[in-house]
């Protein structure tokens, strides 16, 4: 897939205020500071489309980007160790879950995981929650450039070993690096395949 246009459309504080659309949509979500904005910029080829911050929890709204005038890329607030009050964390959590459950044109979600870290409890719980509600998702390992090829393969194998204790089959995954432009074509190919299936099913 060639990205010809990428346009910021709207930031929304709730599902009810998100832009109405029947176009296929893909949500990107992950723990705070996992590299979500950098990945979005890498995928779209627009270096400043998503604002990058060194401060965890910077994304606080549901951000919609229209890609090639044919599908939406949605940047959801991060979760995890953002230094914000518990009340705000709960608000974000409710916003995210409500969106994933009720956004009718959502095709697939991409859950970002820092490849350098061992499985985190809230990531595992979130995966289980999505699976229990039949919300399709891919694991997207980020920051692969921080490890050697052998180290990243070992890290993913260890992660999958932990998941295999509760998952059969294992969730699909993609290894990425915003710095090395790794995984871009694979992600875009997945989205293109989903888009074609969505058109066949009458979405968009």
N, CA and C atoms as a LAMMPS dump frame, in Angstrom:
ITEM: TIMESTEP
0
ITEM: NUMBER OF ATOMS
612
ITEM: BOX BOUNDS ff ff ff
-5.0000000000000000e+02 5.0000000000000000e+02
-5.0000000000000000e+02 5.0000000000000000e+02
-5.0000000000000000e+02 5.0000000000000000e+02
ITEM: ATOMS id mol type element x y z
1 1 1 N 0.834 -1.194 0
2 1 2 C 0 0 0
3 1 3 C 0.875 1.253 0
4 2 1 N 0.538 2.194 -0.849
5 2 2 C 1.221 3.484 -0.89
6 2 3 C 0.358 4.512 -0.156
7 3 1 N 0.96 5.209 0.797
8 3 2 C 0.229 6.248 1.524
9 3 3 C 0.357 7.555 0.746
10 4 1 N -0.742 7.975 0.173
11 4 2 C -0.754 9.208 -0.624
12 4 3 C -1.157 10.424 0.21
13 5 1 N -2.128 10.236 1.088
14 5 2 C -2.586 11.338 1.937
15 5 3 C -2.819 10.838 3.352
16 6 1 N -2.516 11.688 4.315
17 6 2 C -2.763 11.392 5.722
18 6 3 C -3.17 12.703 6.385
19 7 1 N -4.401 12.752 6.846
20 7 2 C -4.955 14.009 7.328
21 7 3 C -5.547 13.849 8.729
22 8 1 N -5.148 14.733 9.64
23 8 2 C -5.771 14.75 10.964
24 8 3 C -7.197 15.272 10.813
25 9 1 N -8.162 14.529 11.388
26 9 2 C -9.562 14.904 11.26
27 9 3 C -10.12 15.522 12.541
28 10 1 N -9.906 14.826 13.674
29 10 2 C -10.568 15.293 14.886
30 10 3 C -10.014 14.605 16.121
31 11 1 N -10.02 15.324 17.257
32 11 2 C -9.762 14.74 18.567
33 11 3 C -11.08 14.715 19.329
34 12 1 N -11.424 13.571 19.885
35 12 2 C -12.719 13.424 20.542
36 12 3 C -12.554 12.921 21.979
37 13 1 N -13.305 13.489 22.927
38 13 2 C -13.216 13.058 24.323
39 13 3 C -14.059 11.821 24.634
40 14 1 N -14.889 11.385 23.671
41 14 2 C -15.748 10.231 23.906
42 14 3 C -16.167 9.624 22.574
43 15 1 N -16.692 8.409 22.639
44 15 2 C -17.153 7.72 21.439
45 15 3 C -18.237 8.517 20.722
46 16 1 N -19.14 9.091 21.493
47 16 2 C -20.277 9.797 20.894
48 16 3 C -19.858 10.996 20.062
49 17 1 N -18.648 11.517 20.313
50 17 2 C -18.176 12.689 19.576
51 17 3 C -17.198 12.343 18.457
52 18 1 N -16.941 11.058 18.258
53 18 2 C -16.06 10.636 17.163
54 18 3 C -16.759 10.874 15.822
55 19 1 N -15.981 11.108 14.765
56 19 2 C -16.587 11.349 13.453
57 19 3 C -17.408 10.14 12.992
58 20 1 N -18.583 10.408 12.475
59 20 2 C -19.424 9.335 11.947
60 20 3 C -18.86 8.875 10.609
61 21 1 N -18.741 7.569 10.45
62 21 2 C -18.168 7.054 9.206
63 21 3 C -18.446 5.573 9.071
64 22 1 N -18.5 5.124 7.832
65 22 2 C -18.58 3.69 7.553
66 22 3 C -17.261 3.168 6.995
67 23 1 N -16.248 4.049 6.936
68 23 2 C -14.945 3.618 6.42
69 23 3 C -14.268 2.661 7.397
70 24 1 N -13.481 1.715 6.908
71 24 2 C -12.74 0.814 7.791
72 24 3 C -11.837 1.612 8.734
73 25 1 N -11.731 1.138 9.966
74 25 2 C -10.974 1.882 10.975
75 25 3 C -10.062 0.943 11.756
76 26 1 N -8.884 1.452 12.129
77 26 2 C -7.885 0.657 12.841
78 26 3 C -7.382 1.447 14.039
79 27 1 N -7.494 0.853 15.215
80 27 2 C -7.111 1.535 16.448
81 27 3 C -5.713 1.109 16.888
82 28 1 N -4.916 2.096 17.298
83 28 2 C -3.585 1.834 17.837
84 28 3 C -3.596 2.202 19.314
85 29 1 N -3.18 1.251 20.136
86 29 2 C -3.262 1.433 21.577
87 29 3 C -2.048 0.782 22.232
88 30 1 N -1.666 1.278 23.404
89 30 2 C -0.547 0.682 24.114
90 30 3 C -0.247 1.434 25.385
91 31 1 N 0.606 0.852 26.192
92 31 2 C 1.022 1.509 27.424
93 31 3 C 1.678 2.846 27.11
94 32 1 N 1.6 3.746 28.068
95 32 2 C 2.216 5.052 27.895
96 32 3 C 3.697 4.917 27.559
97 33 1 N 4.153 5.724 26.615
98 33 2 C 5.568 5.785 26.23
99 33 3 C 6.054 4.541 25.474
100 34 1 N 5.132 3.824 24.832
101 34 2 C 5.511 2.614 24.105
102 34 3 C 5.996 2.937 22.69
103 35 1 N 5.843 4.194 22.282
104 35 2 C 6.293 4.596 20.949
105 35 3 C 5.169 4.65 19.931
106 36 1 N 3.963 4.908 20.414
107 36 2 C 2.791 4.882 19.533
108 36 3 C 2.821 5.996 18.493
109 37 1 N 3.106 7.21 18.925
110 37 2 C 3.127 8.333 17.979
111 37 3 C 4.212 8.149 16.923
112 38 1 N 5.365 7.678 17.343
113 38 2 C 6.451 7.439 16.39
114 38 3 C 6.065 6.372 15.376
115 39 1 N 5.378 5.33 15.838
116 39 2 C 4.954 4.26 14.929
117 39 3 C 3.926 4.777 13.929
118 40 1 N 2.978 5.57 14.398
119 40 2 C 1.958 6.127 13.504
120 40 3 C 2.615 7.004 12.437
121 41 1 N 3.563 7.815 12.845
122 41 2 C 4.267 8.669 11.887
123 41 3 C 5.067 7.837 10.885
124 42 1 N 5.667 6.754 11.362
125 42 2 C 6.432 5.873 10.48
126 42 3 C 5.516 5.187 9.471
127 43 1 N 4.39 4.683 9.93
128 43 2 C 3.457 3.976 9.051
129 43 3 C 2.937 4.892 7.951
130 44 1 N 2.546 6.102 8.351
131 44 2 C 1.935 7.018 7.392
132 44 3 C 2.953 7.754 6.539
133 45 1 N 4.214 7.767 6.976
134 45 2 C 5.237 8.494 6.243
135 45 3 C 5.164 9.993 6.443
136 46 1 N 4.407 10.418 7.451
137 46 2 C 4.279 11.838 7.778
138 46 3 C 4.871 12.061 9.166
139 47 1 N 6.06 12.627 9.204
140 47 2 C 6.832 12.712 10.43
141 47 3 C 6.199 13.466 11.574
142 48 1 N 5.244 14.335 11.294
143 48 2 C 4.656 15.134 12.364
144 48 3 C 3.145 14.946 12.459
145 49 1 N 2.638 13.851 11.906
146 49 2 C 1.193 13.629 11.939
147 49 3 C 0.71 13.454 13.38
148 50 1 N 1.345 12.542 14.109
149 50 2 C 1.032 12.34 15.52
150 50 3 C 2.105 13.022 16.347
151 51 1 N 1.691 13.777 17.339
152 51 2 C 2.637 14.533 18.154
153 51 3 C 3.376 13.613 19.114
154 52 1 N 4.701 13.72 19.092
155 52 2 C 5.549 12.878 19.932
156 52 3 C 5.946 13.647 21.183
157 53 1 N 5.843 12.968 22.327
158 53 2 C 6.216 13.607 23.584
159 53 3 C 6.981 12.624 24.449
160 54 1 N 7.932 13.141 25.201
161 54 2 C 8.651 12.315 26.161
162 54 3 C 7.874 12.148 27.447
163 55 1 N 6.729 12.808 27.544
164 55 2 C 5.907 12.737 28.742
165 55 3 C 4.84 11.667 28.581
166 56 1 N 4.881 10.601 29.397
167 56 2 C 3.861 9.562 29.3
168 56 3 C 2.471 10.126 29.514
169 57 1 N 1.494 9.585 28.783
170 57 2 C 0.121 10.019 28.958
171 57 3 C -0.24 11.271 28.196
172 58 1 N 0.56 11.646 27.206
173 58 2 C 0.313 12.877 26.452
174 58 3 C -0.977 12.786 25.631
175 59 1 N -1.219 11.611 25.024
176 59 2 C -2.449 11.422 24.262
177 59 3 C -3.602 11.203 25.235
178 60 1 N -4.55 12.135 25.245
179 60 2 C -5.652 12.051 26.194
180 60 3 C -7.008 11.953 25.518
181 61 1 N -7.021 12.045 24.203
182 61 2 C -8.258 12.009 23.447
183 61 3 C -8.184 10.927 22.377
184 62 1 N -9.316 10.65 21.751
185 62 2 C -9.357 9.727 20.617
186 62 3 C -9.055 10.532 19.364
187 63 1 N -7.907 10.284 18.75
188 63 2 C -7.47 11.067 17.593
189 63 3 C -7.685 10.293 16.298
190 64 1 N -8.423 10.9 15.379
191 64 2 C -8.721 10.267 14.104
192 64 3 C -7.899 10.877 12.97
193 65 1 N -7.277 9.995 12.179
194 65 2 C -6.542 10.403 10.991
195 65 3 C -7.136 9.674 9.787
196 66 1 N -7.429 10.407 8.736
197 66 2 C -7.969 9.825 7.514
198 66 3 C -6.817 9.539 6.554
199 67 1 N -6.68 8.287 6.159
200 67 2 C -5.573 7.851 5.311
201 67 3 C -6.089 7.513 3.914
202 68 1 N -5.446 8.11 2.918
203 68 2 C -5.817 7.869 1.513
204 68 3 C -7.307 8.092 1.241
205 69 1 N -7.924 8.892 2.094
206 69 2 C -9.355 9.2 1.969
207 69 3 C -10.219 7.937 1.932
208 70 1 N -9.677 6.837 2.489
209 70 2 C -10.406 5.57 2.381
210 70 3 C -10.453 4.756 3.676
211 71 1 N -9.617 5.102 4.679
212 71 2 C -9.684 4.399 5.954
213 71 3 C -9.151 5.283 7.082
214 72 1 N -9.589 4.96 8.293
215 72 2 C -9.194 5.732 9.465
216 72 3 C -8.135 5.008 10.286
217 73 1 N -7.134 5.754 10.696
218 73 2 C -6.173 5.307 11.702
219 73 3 C -6.516 6.078 12.974
220 74 1 N -6.745 5.361 14.062
221 74 2 C -7.194 5.991 15.298
222 74 3 C -6.17 5.797 16.407
223 75 1 N -5.752 6.895 16.979
224 75 2 C -4.764 6.917 18.052
225 75 3 C -5.509 7.032 19.378
226 76 1 N -5.479 5.959 20.183
227 76 2 C -6.179 5.95 21.458
228 76 3 C -5.237 6.313 22.6
229 77 1 N -5.771 6.854 23.696
230 77 2 C -4.918 7.2 24.851
231 77 3 C -4.142 5.995 25.357
232 78 1 N -2.938 6.24 25.838
233 78 2 C -2.13 5.161 26.401
234 78 3 C -2.643 4.763 27.769
235 79 1 N -2.183 3.611 28.231
236 79 2 C -2.543 3.192 29.584
237 79 3 C -1.286 2.67 30.263
238 80 1 N -1.356 2.485 31.567
239 80 2 C -0.191 1.956 32.27
240 80 3 C 0.351 2.927 33.286
241 81 1 N 1.616 3.33 33.095
242 81 2 C 2.279 4.065 34.162
243 81 3 C 2.242 5.581 34.01
244 82 1 N 1.322 6.107 33.228
245 82 2 C 1.213 7.558 33.103
246 82 3 C 0.954 8.166 34.477
247 83 1 N 1.68 9.222 34.774
248 83 2 C 1.559 9.867 36.09
249 83 3 C 0.382 10.835 36.102
250 84 1 N -0.804 10.243 36.156
251 84 2 C -2.024 11.032 36.216
252 84 3 C -2.884 10.484 37.351
253 85 1 N -3.81 11.299 37.87
254 85 2 C -4.674 10.836 38.956
255 85 3 C -5.481 9.601 38.569
256 86 1 N -5.798 8.777 39.556
257 86 2 C -6.546 7.545 39.32
258 86 3 C -7.879 7.824 38.627
259 87 1 N -8.512 8.917 38.983
260 87 2 C -9.794 9.285 38.366
261 87 3 C -9.639 9.466 36.86
262 88 1 N -8.532 10.084 36.449
263 88 2 C -8.273 10.305 35.019
264 88 3 C -7.969 8.984 34.334
265 89 1 N -7.194 8.117 34.997
266 89 2 C -6.883 6.808 34.421
267 89 3 C -8.164 6.022 34.156
268 90 1 N -9.074 6.057 35.12
269 90 2 C -10.334 5.334 34.96
270 90 3 C -11.16 5.92 33.82
271 91 1 N -11.117 7.238 33.693
272 91 2 C -11.848 7.901 32.607
273 91 3 C -11.303 7.445 31.256
274 92 1 N -9.958 7.419 31.117
275 92 2 C -9.335 6.97 29.873
276 92 3 C -9.685 5.514 29.6
277 93 1 N -9.63 4.694 30.664
278 93 2 C -9.902 3.27 30.512
279 93 3 C -11.33 3.052 30.003
280 94 1 N -12.275 3.751 30.59
281 94 2 C -13.671 3.627 30.157
282 94 3 C -13.844 4.109 28.715
283 95 1 N -13.154 5.205 28.365
284 95 2 C -13.219 5.744 27.011
285 95 3 C -12.71 4.716 26.003
286 96 1 N -11.564 4.108 26.306
287 96 2 C -10.942 3.137 25.401
288 96 3 C -11.828 1.914 25.219
289 97 1 N -12.284 1.347 26.325
290 97 2 C -13.079 0.121 26.251
291 97 3 C -14.42 0.366 25.559
292 98 1 N -15.04 1.495 25.828
293 98 2 C -16.306 1.827 25.185
294 98 3 C -16.118 1.96 23.673
295 99 1 N -15.01 2.589 23.282
296 99 2 C -14.705 2.747 21.858
297 99 3 C -14.522 1.384 21.19
298 100 1 N -13.707 0.528 21.793
299 100 2 C -13.404 -0.767 21.194
300 100 3 C -14.641 -1.657 21.106
301 101 1 N -15.534 -1.524 22.067
302 101 2 C -16.729 -2.348 22.085
303 101 3 C -17.8 -1.881 21.103
304 102 1 N -17.905 -0.56 20.92
305 102 2 C -19.083 -0.021 20.247
306 102 3 C -18.81 0.672 18.912
307 103 1 N -17.558 0.889 18.555
308 103 2 C -17.259 1.542 17.284
309 103 3 C -17.55 0.559 16.156
310 104 1 N -18.638 0.744 15.456
311 104 2 C -19.157 -0.268 14.533
312 104 3 C -18.255 -0.512 13.326
313 105 1 N -17.473 0.496 12.913
314 105 2 C -16.631 0.323 11.723
315 105 3 C -15.185 -0.069 12.067
316 106 1 N -14.929 -0.362 13.352
317 106 2 C -13.593 -0.782 13.767
318 106 3 C -13.313 -2.194 13.251
319 107 1 N -12.269 -2.328 12.458
320 107 2 C -11.931 -3.615 11.839
321 107 3 C -10.952 -4.411 12.699
322 108 1 N -9.913 -3.737 13.185
323 108 2 C -8.879 -4.423 13.952
324 108 3 C -8.146 -3.412 14.831
325 109 1 N -7.649 -3.888 15.974
326 109 2 C -6.852 -3.042 16.861
327 109 3 C -5.419 -3.563 16.906
328 110 1 N -4.49 -2.638 17.069
329 110 2 C -3.078 -2.992 17.169
330 110 3 C -2.581 -2.602 18.556
331 111 1 N -2.247 -3.61 19.359
332 111 2 C -1.783 -3.395 20.725
333 111 3 C -0.261 -3.343 20.735
334 112 1 N 0.295 -2.192 21.062
335 112 2 C 1.745 -1.994 21.018
336 112 3 C 2.404 -2.456 22.309
337 113 1 N 3.501 -3.186 22.157
338 113 2 C 4.264 -3.734 23.278
339 113 3 C 5.741 -3.408 23.061
340 114 1 N 6.404 -2.814 24.043
341 114 2 C 7.842 -2.569 23.964
342 114 3 C 8.561 -3.911 24.007
343 115 1 N 9.273 -4.245 22.949
344 115 2 C 9.886 -5.567 22.81
345 115 3 C 10.917 -5.857 23.9
346 116 1 N 11.412 -4.821 24.566
347 116 2 C 12.464 -4.991 25.568
348 116 3 C 11.923 -5.439 26.921
349 117 1 N 10.611 -5.355 27.114
350 117 2 C 10.032 -5.612 28.427
351 117 3 C 9.387 -6.984 28.53
352 118 1 N 9.429 -7.552 29.71
353 118 2 C 8.708 -8.787 29.974
354 118 3 C 7.208 -8.502 29.955
355 119 1 N 6.387 -9.517 29.773
356 119 2 C 4.937 -9.3 29.751
357 119 3 C 4.455 -8.572 31.001
358 120 1 N 3.694 -7.516 30.781
359 120 2 C 3.166 -6.716 31.877
360 120 3 C 1.729 -7.14 32.173
361 121 1 N 1.377 -7.116 33.441
362 121 2 C 0.067 -7.588 33.882
363 121 3 C -1.07 -6.869 33.174
364 122 1 N -0.98 -5.535 33.057
365 122 2 C -2.115 -4.818 32.452
366 122 3 C -2.218 -5.083 30.951
367 123 1 N -1.094 -5.34 30.282
368 123 2 C -1.153 -5.732 28.866
369 123 3 C -1.849 -7.082 28.714
370 124 1 N -1.462 -8.045 29.545
371 124 2 C -2.038 -9.388 29.467
372 124 3 C -3.527 -9.361 29.787
373 125 1 N -3.899 -8.567 30.799
374 125 2 C -5.313 -8.45 31.156
375 125 3 C -6.112 -7.793 30.037
376 126 1 N -5.493 -6.81 29.37
377 126 2 C -6.185 -6.116 28.288
378 126 3 C -6.389 -7.04 27.092
379 127 1 N -5.373 -7.85 26.783
380 127 2 C -5.514 -8.832 25.706
381 127 3 C -6.646 -9.805 26.01
382 128 1 N -6.676 -10.284 27.25
383 128 2 C -7.716 -11.244 27.641
384 128 3 C -9.1 -10.6 27.543
385 129 1 N -9.18 -9.335 27.925
386 129 2 C -10.458 -8.619 27.833
387 129 3 C -10.915 -8.517 26.385
388 130 1 N -10.003 -8.157 25.473
389 130 2 C -10.367 -8.053 24.063
390 130 3 C -10.775 -9.409 23.498
391 131 1 N -10.022 -10.441 23.833
392 131 2 C -10.335 -11.774 23.334
393 131 3 C -11.702 -12.235 23.833
394 132 1 N -12 -11.941 25.102
395 132 2 C -13.27 -12.345 25.677
396 132 3 C -14.458 -11.671 25.028
397 133 1 N -14.213 -10.542 24.387
398 133 2 C -15.283 -9.806 23.705
399 133 3 C -15.157 -9.889 22.19
400 134 1 N -14.293 -10.781 21.749
401 134 2 C -14.103 -11.062 20.315
402 134 3 C -13.742 -9.802 19.534
403 135 1 N -12.856 -8.997 20.115
404 135 2 C -12.332 -7.808 19.439
405 135 3 C -11.03 -8.206 18.754
406 136 1 N -10.977 -8.234 17.426
407 136 2 C -9.76 -8.661 16.72
408 136 3 C -8.576 -7.734 17.029
409 137 1 N -7.409 -8.321 17.254
410 137 2 C -6.233 -7.498 17.507
411 137 3 C -4.955 -8.21 17.091
412 138 1 N -3.944 -7.397 16.844
413 138 2 C -2.577 -7.868 16.606
414 138 3 C -1.684 -7.274 17.694
415 139 1 N -0.703 -8.039 18.136
416 139 2 C 0.351 -7.49 18.98
417 139 3 C 1.384 -6.852 18.057
418 140 1 N 1.766 -5.614 18.355
419 140 2 C 2.799 -4.932 17.586
420 140 3 C 3.967 -4.65 18.525
421 141 1 N 5.041 -5.402 18.366
422 141 2 C 6.229 -5.168 19.179
423 141 3 C 6.97 -3.946 18.635
424 142 1 N 7.266 -2.991 19.503
425 142 2 C 7.923 -1.755 19.105
426 142 3 C 9.376 -1.715 19.583
427 143 1 N 10.121 -0.75 19.055
428 143 2 C 11.5 -0.448 19.475
429 143 3 C 12.461 -1.617 19.251
430 144 1 N 12.229 -2.368 18.173
431 144 2 C 13.083 -3.53 17.877
432 144 3 C 14.522 -3.132 17.579
433 145 1 N 14.735 -1.869 17.168
434 145 2 C 16.097 -1.414 16.869
435 145 3 C 16.972 -1.356 18.115
436 146 1 N 16.343 -1.405 19.292
437 146 2 C 17.104 -1.354 20.547
438 146 3 C 17.769 -2.69 20.87
439 147 1 N 17.398 -3.74 20.119
440 147 2 C 17.954 -5.068 20.342
441 147 3 C 18.588 -5.592 19.057
442 148 1 N 19.513 -6.519 19.193
443 148 2 C 20.063 -7.191 18.022
444 148 3 C 19.008 -8.135 17.461
445 149 1 N 19.261 -8.644 16.261
446 149 2 C 18.302 -9.558 15.639
447 149 3 C 18.041 -10.77 16.531
448 150 1 N 19.107 -11.362 17.054
449 150 2 C 18.948 -12.539 17.907
450 150 3 C 18.225 -12.197 19.203
451 151 1 N 18.522 -11.028 19.757
452 151 2 C 17.872 -10.62 21.003
453 151 3 C 16.376 -10.403 20.815
454 152 1 N 16.008 -9.781 19.681
455 152 2 C 14.574 -9.527 19.47
456 152 3 C 13.823 -10.831 19.237
457 153 1 N 14.458 -11.793 18.505
458 153 2 C 13.808 -13.079 18.293
459 153 3 C 13.618 -13.811 19.617
460 154 1 N 14.617 -13.718 20.474
461 154 2 C 14.539 -14.354 21.784
462 154 3 C 13.472 -13.696 22.65
463 155 1 N 13.397 -12.358 22.592
464 155 2 C 12.414 -11.617 23.396
465 155 3 C 10.991 -11.984 22.991
466 156 1 N 10.759 -12.062 21.683
467 156 2 C 9.414 -12.421 21.201
468 156 3 C 9.09 -13.869 21.571
469 157 1 N 10.061 -14.752 21.451
470 157 2 C 9.839 -16.163 21.792
471 157 3 C 9.476 -16.308 23.268
472 158 1 N 10.163 -15.551 24.128
473 158 2 C 9.871 -15.595 25.558
474 158 3 C 8.474 -15.046 25.846
475 159 1 N 8.109 -13.987 25.138
476 159 2 C 6.793 -13.387 25.322
477 159 3 C 5.71 -14.388 24.921
478 160 1 N 5.895 -15.027 23.788
479 160 2 C 4.92 -15.998 23.302
480 160 3 C 4.848 -17.224 24.215
481 161 1 N 5.97 -17.559 24.832
482 161 2 C 5.979 -18.684 25.773
483 161 3 C 5.062 -18.387 26.952
484 162 1 N 5.113 -17.15 27.431
485 162 2 C 4.226 -16.751 28.531
486 162 3 C 2.77 -16.791 28.073
487 163 1 N 2.502 -16.257 26.888
488 163 2 C 1.134 -16.237 26.378
489 163 3 C 0.589 -17.653 26.161
490 164 1 N 1.471 -18.579 25.772
491 164 2 C 1.032 -19.942 25.454
492 164 3 C 0.44 -20.658 26.665
493 165 1 N 0.695 -20.123 27.856
494 165 2 C 0.137 -20.724 29.06
495 165 3 C -1.38 -20.535 29.128
496 166 1 N -1.875 -19.509 28.42
497 166 2 C -3.307 -19.225 28.455
498 166 3 C -3.943 -19.108 27.07
499 167 1 N -3.121 -19.029 26.025
500 167 2 C -3.66 -18.788 24.682
501 167 3 C -3.417 -19.97 23.753
502 168 1 N -4.453 -20.319 22.998
503 168 2 C -4.334 -21.309 21.925
504 168 3 C -5.454 -21.036 20.926
505 169 1 N -5.13 -20.586 19.714
506 169 2 C -3.774 -20.282 19.231
507 169 3 C -3.261 -18.965 19.803
508 170 1 N -1.991 -18.677 19.568
509 170 2 C -1.388 -17.436 20.037
510 170 3 C -1.875 -16.254 19.206
511 171 1 N -1.957 -15.082 19.806
512 171 2 C -2.329 -13.896 19.032
513 171 3 C -1.279 -13.617 17.958
514 172 1 N -1.679 -13.14 16.778
515 172 2 C -0.706 -12.803 15.735
516 172 3 C 0.099 -11.577 16.15
517 173 1 N 1.32 -11.456 15.608
518 173 2 C 2.153 -10.319 16.001
519 173 3 C 2.987 -9.812 14.829
520 174 1 N 3.456 -8.574 14.98
521 174 2 C 4.344 -7.934 14.016
522 174 3 C 5.463 -7.264 14.803
523 175 1 N 6.69 -7.384 14.326
524 175 2 C 7.839 -6.734 14.969
525 175 3 C 8.151 -5.443 14.214
526 176 1 N 8.256 -4.329 14.956
527 176 2 C 8.453 -3.036 14.3
528 176 3 C 9.562 -2.218 14.962
529 177 1 N 10.034 -1.261 14.205
530 177 2 C 10.94 -0.232 14.715
531 177 3 C 10.7 1.045 13.926
532 178 1 N 10.304 2.09 14.627
533 178 2 C 10.086 3.37 13.951
534 178 3 C 11.404 3.945 13.453
535 179 1 N 12.473 3.703 14.19
536 179 2 C 13.786 4.224 13.821
537 179 3 C 14.338 3.531 12.571
538 180 1 N 14.112 2.222 12.482
539 180 2 C 14.669 1.436 11.373
540 180 3 C 13.655 1.189 10.26
541 181 1 N 12.456 1.767 10.41
542 181 2 C 11.403 1.59 9.398
543 181 3 C 11.034 0.111 9.233
544 182 1 N 11.161 -0.638 10.32
545 182 2 C 10.897 -2.074 10.307
546 182 3 C 9.422 -2.351 10.576
547 183 1 N 8.829 -3.232 9.788
548 183 2 C 7.45 -3.638 9.998
549 183 3 C 6.414 -2.785 9.296
550 184 1 N 6.85 -1.704 8.658
551 184 2 C 5.9 -0.791 8.007
552 184 3 C 5.126 -1.488 6.894
553 185 1 N 5.852 -2.14 6.002
554 185 2 C 5.193 -2.787 4.866
555 185 3 C 4.273 -3.909 5.321
556 186 1 N 4.681 -4.619 6.364
557 186 2 C 3.851 -5.712 6.87
558 186 3 C 2.534 -5.184 7.442
559 187 1 N 2.613 -4.106 8.22
560 187 2 C 1.404 -3.517 8.788
561 187 3 C 0.484 -2.97 7.701
562 188 1 N 1.065 -2.279 6.726
563 188 2 C 0.257 -1.716 5.648
564 188 3 C -0.377 -2.822 4.798
565 189 1 N 0.342 -3.918 4.612
566 189 2 C -0.214 -5.043 3.856
567 189 3 C -1.393 -5.665 4.608
568 190 1 N -1.266 -5.75 5.932
569 190 2 C -2.368 -6.27 6.742
570 190 3 C -3.6 -5.382 6.602
571 191 1 N -3.38 -4.078 6.729
572 191 2 C -4.493 -3.135 6.644
573 191 3 C -5.132 -3.187 5.254
574 192 1 N -4.305 -3.27 4.228
575 192 2 C -4.842 -3.347 2.869
576 192 3 C -5.691 -4.603 2.687
577 193 1 N -5.235 -5.711 3.25
578 193 2 C -5.993 -6.953 3.17
579 193 3 C -7.322 -6.824 3.901
580 194 1 N -7.281 -6.231 5.09
581 194 2 C -8.513 -6.002 5.857
582 194 3 C -9.459 -5.078 5.096
583 195 1 N -8.902 -4.044 4.474
584 195 2 C -9.735 -3.101 3.714
585 195 3 C -10.468 -3.812 2.585
586 196 1 N -9.764 -4.677 1.896
587 196 2 C -10.38 -5.408 0.784
588 196 3 C -11.494 -6.32 1.284
589 197 1 N -11.262 -6.954 2.442
590 197 2 C -12.3 -7.804 3.018
591 197 3 C -13.502 -6.986 3.47
592 198 1 N -13.214 -5.778 4
593 198 2 C -14.289 -4.897 4.466
594 198 3 C -15.169 -4.439 3.316
595 199 1 N -14.539 -4.136 2.179
596 199 2 C -15.306 -3.722 0.994
597 199 3 C -16.186 -4.88 0.524
598 200 1 N -15.62 -6.084 0.577
599 200 2 C -16.382 -7.255 0.157
600 200 3 C -17.594 -7.496 1.063
601 201 1 N -17.436 -7.101 2.359
602 201 2 C -18.511 -7.296 3.317
603 201 3 C -19.473 -6.113 3.354
604 202 1 N -19.158 -5.075 2.571
605 202 2 C -20.055 -3.931 2.493
606 202 3 C -19.706 -2.779 3.407
607 203 1 N -18.569 -2.868 4.159
608 203 2 C -18.13 -1.762 4.998
609 203 3 C -17.304 -0.802 4.155
610 204 1 N -17.622 0.469 4.213
611 204 2 C -16.886 1.458 3.452
612 204 3 C -17.485 1.646 2.077
